[in-house]
Amino acid sequence: MPLTTIYCRKMLTSMFAAALLGGGSIAYANEWTLEKEDVERDIRVYTRTVENSPLKEFKGVTQITAPTSAFVALLRDPDVATEWMHQVGKFEVIESPSMTDNLVYTVNETPWPVTDRDAYIRSVMSQDESKVVTVTLTGVPEFRPVNEDFVRMASLKGFWKFSPQENGITEVTYQVHANPGGSLPDWLVNGIVVDTPYNTLKNLQVKVVEERYQNQSFDFMK
């Protein structure tokens, strides 16, 4: 077989693998750019562009002294979600078919005169052999008819990842790319992808260490 043919096949295979690992789009192979670093709070926010999207994908990373089970306990407490999730004005569990599977409805507040966004999001929790807990987030925009008071987010894909480290520390990664639907001014778009992960992680650092989230256990966790 000619070397050029072998090379082309290898290139196609690599591109296909990149597409799968990147959530079905080669655009996700773009490099991350550090947008904000808070050394005192140990929070770093990165973004990267996504093809044919007005909104960049964001990734926030921090480390918090708390067990992974505490983060699961907090995420399973919908009554306090609006207290720590940045600009989330409403958070309602619509369906909960199992301990690890939820469908939630959220309303994300935006500055006037921009219309608030709403979304239906399915979250699924799992733990791997390394005891890393991942919560996948997938938008389900067609779950119910559009509410005329809001703009329905056209798509959302992301995850929470809680990775246990030494000395009782958990590394937290919060990564999301969304299509907010409608049109947004550039100043708001640029703020969303930095302020959302930064403020959410900053609030999380305070909330997850509360006593009520400690010493909890869940059947799906080792």
C-alpha positions as CSV (number, residue, x, y, z in Angstrom):
1,M,0.0,0.0,0.0
2,P,1.4,3.5,-0.9
3,L,2.8,5.5,2.0
4,T,0.5,8.4,1.1
5,T,-2.6,6.2,1.5
6,I,-1.4,4.9,4.8
7,Y,-0.7,8.5,6.0
8,C,-4.2,9.6,4.9
9,R,-5.9,6.7,6.7
10,K,-4.0,7.5,9.9
11,M,-4.9,11.2,9.6
12,L,-8.6,10.3,9.2
13,T,-8.5,7.9,12.1
14,S,-6.9,10.6,14.3
15,M,-9.5,13.2,13.3
16,F,-12.4,10.7,14.0
17,A,-11.0,9.9,17.4
18,A,-10.6,13.6,18.2
19,A,-14.2,14.2,17.2
20,L,-15.4,11.5,19.5
21,L,-13.3,12.7,22.4
22,G,-14.4,16.2,21.8
23,G,-18.1,15.5,22.0
24,G,-18.7,14.9,18.3
25,S,-17.1,18.1,17.0
26,I,-13.5,18.6,15.8
27,A,-13.9,22.2,16.9
28,Y,-13.5,21.1,20.5
29,A,-9.8,20.4,19.8
30,N,-9.1,24.1,20.1
31,E,-6.5,25.1,22.8
32,W,-7.6,26.5,26.2
33,T,-6.8,30.1,27.1
34,L,-6.4,31.1,30.7
35,E,-8.8,34.0,31.2
36,K,-8.7,34.6,34.9
37,E,-6.6,33.3,37.8
38,D,-7.4,34.0,41.5
39,V,-4.3,32.8,43.3
40,E,-5.7,33.5,46.8
41,R,-8.8,31.4,46.2
42,D,-7.0,29.0,43.8
43,I,-9.5,29.4,41.0
44,R,-8.5,29.3,37.3
45,V,-10.9,29.9,34.5
46,Y,-10.1,28.9,30.9
47,T,-12.0,29.3,27.6
48,R,-11.8,28.1,24.1
49,T,-13.7,28.9,20.9
50,V,-16.2,26.5,19.4
51,E,-17.0,26.6,15.7
52,N,-20.2,28.3,14.7
53,S,-21.0,29.3,18.2
54,P,-21.3,32.9,19.7
55,L,-20.3,31.6,23.1
56,K,-17.0,30.1,24.1
57,E,-16.7,26.9,26.1
58,F,-15.5,27.5,29.7
59,K,-13.6,25.5,32.2
60,G,-13.2,26.4,35.8
61,V,-10.8,24.6,38.1
62,T,-10.2,24.8,41.9
63,Q,-9.2,22.6,44.9
64,I,-11.3,22.4,48.0
65,T,-10.7,20.6,51.3
66,A,-13.8,18.4,51.3
67,P,-14.6,14.8,50.4
68,T,-16.2,14.0,47.1
69,S,-19.3,12.8,48.9
70,A,-19.9,16.4,50.2
71,F,-20.1,17.7,46.6
72,V,-22.6,15.0,45.7
73,A,-24.6,15.9,48.8
74,L,-24.6,19.6,47.8
75,L,-25.6,18.9,44.2
76,R,-28.5,16.7,45.5
77,D,-29.8,19.7,47.5
78,P,-31.9,21.7,45.0
79,D,-33.2,24.0,47.6
80,V,-29.9,25.9,47.9
81,A,-28.8,25.8,44.2
82,T,-29.7,29.4,43.7
83,E,-27.5,30.4,46.6
84,W,-24.3,29.3,44.9
85,M,-24.9,28.8,41.2
86,H,-24.1,32.1,39.5
87,Q,-27.1,34.0,38.3
88,V,-29.4,31.0,38.5
89,G,-32.7,32.5,39.6
90,K,-34.7,29.3,39.6
91,F,-33.7,25.6,40.0
92,E,-36.4,22.9,40.0
93,V,-36.1,19.1,39.8
94,I,-38.6,18.0,37.3
95,E,-37.8,14.3,37.2
96,S,-35.6,12.0,39.4
97,P,-35.8,8.5,38.1
98,S,-32.9,7.4,40.3
99,M,-30.4,8.7,42.8
100,T,-27.9,9.4,40.0
101,D,-30.3,10.7,37.3
102,N,-32.2,14.0,37.4
103,L,-33.9,16.4,35.0
104,V,-33.9,20.0,36.2
105,Y,-35.4,23.2,35.0
106,T,-33.3,26.4,35.4
107,V,-33.7,30.1,34.8
108,N,-30.5,32.0,34.2
109,E,-30.9,35.7,35.0
110,T,-29.4,38.3,32.6
111,P,-28.9,42.0,33.0
112,W,-31.7,44.2,31.6
113,P,-32.7,44.6,28.8
114,V,-31.5,41.1,27.8
115,T,-34.2,38.4,28.2
116,D,-33.5,35.7,30.8
117,R,-32.6,32.2,29.6
118,D,-34.3,29.0,30.7
119,A,-33.1,25.4,30.2
120,Y,-34.1,21.8,30.8
121,I,-30.9,19.9,31.8
122,R,-30.4,16.2,32.4
123,S,-27.7,15.4,34.9
124,V,-26.2,11.9,35.5
125,M,-23.7,11.1,38.3
126,S,-21.2,8.3,38.1
127,Q,-18.0,7.2,39.8
128,D,-15.0,5.5,38.1
129,E,-12.5,3.0,39.5
130,S,-10.3,6.0,40.6
131,K,-13.2,7.2,42.8
132,V,-13.5,10.3,40.5
133,V,-17.2,11.5,40.5
134,T,-18.4,12.9,37.2
135,V,-21.8,14.7,36.7
136,T,-22.6,15.0,33.0
137,L,-24.9,17.8,32.0
138,T,-27.0,17.7,28.8
139,G,-29.5,20.2,27.6
140,V,-33.0,18.9,26.6
141,P,-34.5,22.0,25.0
142,E,-37.5,20.2,23.5
143,F,-38.6,18.6,26.8
144,R,-41.4,21.1,27.2
145,P,-42.8,24.0,25.0
146,V,-41.0,27.3,25.1
147,N,-42.1,29.8,27.8
148,E,-42.6,33.1,26.1
149,D,-41.2,34.9,29.1
150,F,-37.8,33.4,28.5
151,V,-35.4,32.5,25.6
152,R,-34.9,28.7,25.6
153,M,-31.2,27.7,25.6
154,A,-30.8,25.9,22.3
155,S,-28.1,23.4,23.6
156,L,-25.9,22.7,26.6
157,K,-23.2,20.2,27.2
158,G,-20.8,19.9,30.1
159,F,-19.9,18.3,33.3
160,W,-18.8,18.6,36.9
161,K,-15.8,16.4,37.9
162,F,-14.7,15.8,41.5
163,S,-11.3,14.2,41.7
164,P,-10.0,13.1,45.1
165,Q,-6.4,14.2,45.9
166,E,-4.1,13.8,48.9
167,N,-4.9,15.2,52.4
168,G,-8.6,15.3,52.0
169,I,-8.5,17.7,49.0
170,T,-10.8,17.4,46.0
171,E,-10.0,18.9,42.6
172,V,-13.1,20.4,41.1
173,T,-13.6,21.0,37.4
174,Y,-16.7,22.7,36.0
175,Q,-16.8,22.7,32.2
176,V,-19.7,23.8,30.0
177,H,-20.5,24.9,26.4
178,A,-23.9,26.3,25.7
179,N,-25.8,27.9,22.9
180,P,-27.8,30.5,24.8
181,G,-30.3,31.0,21.9
182,G,-31.4,34.3,20.5
183,S,-28.8,37.1,20.3
184,L,-26.6,38.4,23.0
185,P,-24.4,41.6,23.1
186,D,-20.6,40.9,23.0
187,W,-20.0,42.4,26.5
188,L,-22.5,39.9,28.0
189,V,-21.2,36.9,26.1
190,N,-17.6,37.7,27.2
191,G,-18.7,38.1,30.8
192,I,-20.8,34.9,31.0
193,V,-17.9,32.6,30.1
194,V,-15.6,34.0,32.8
195,D,-18.0,35.2,35.6
196,T,-20.2,32.1,35.6
197,P,-17.5,29.5,36.4
198,Y,-15.5,31.9,38.6
199,N,-18.4,33.0,40.8
200,T,-19.9,29.5,40.9
201,L,-16.7,28.0,42.2
202,K,-16.1,30.8,44.6
203,N,-19.5,30.2,46.1
204,L,-19.0,26.5,46.0
205,Q,-15.9,26.8,48.2
206,V,-18.0,28.3,51.0
207,K,-21.1,26.2,50.6
208,V,-19.7,22.7,50.3
209,V,-17.8,22.8,53.6
210,E,-21.0,23.3,55.6
211,E,-21.6,20.7,58.3
212,R,-24.8,19.3,56.7
213,Y,-22.9,18.1,53.6
214,Q,-20.2,16.2,55.5
215,N,-20.1,12.5,56.4
216,Q,-22.7,11.5,53.9
217,S,-22.6,8.3,51.9
218,F,-24.3,7.2,48.6
219,D,-24.9,3.7,47.2
220,F,-23.2,4.5,43.9
221,M,-20.0,5.7,45.5
222,K,-17.2,3.5,46.8
